């Protein structure tokens, strides 16, 4: 019985020590480098174009600015955000009817 209790204590102690490890490494990890807005905007544009997305705009604004659009990225150390907006698709020109004879 003592052996079973000792094994349980050892397992509990090692499990709790392991659970605390990620919290400690998060605080010690270096901050992620700030990405320039134009560079991030170019990356997002390439991804959207590769997926065949048409009729959109990407706008770089201050993070505190109220503006319409979906935030698709933050840049310049979190001081700015990139907004995505759909634009109306250009109207297609109707096919010309052949002249009636």
HELIX and SHEET records of a PDB file:
HELIX    1   1 UNK A    2  UNK A   28  1                                  27    
HELIX    2   2 UNK A   37  UNK A   50  1                                  14    
HELIX    3   3 UNK A   76  UNK A   78  5                                   3    
SHEET    1   A 3 UNK A  56  UNK A  62  0                                        
SHEET    2   A 3 UNK A  80  UNK A  86 -1                                        
SHEET    3   A 3 UNK A  70  UNK A  75 -1                                        
END                                                                             
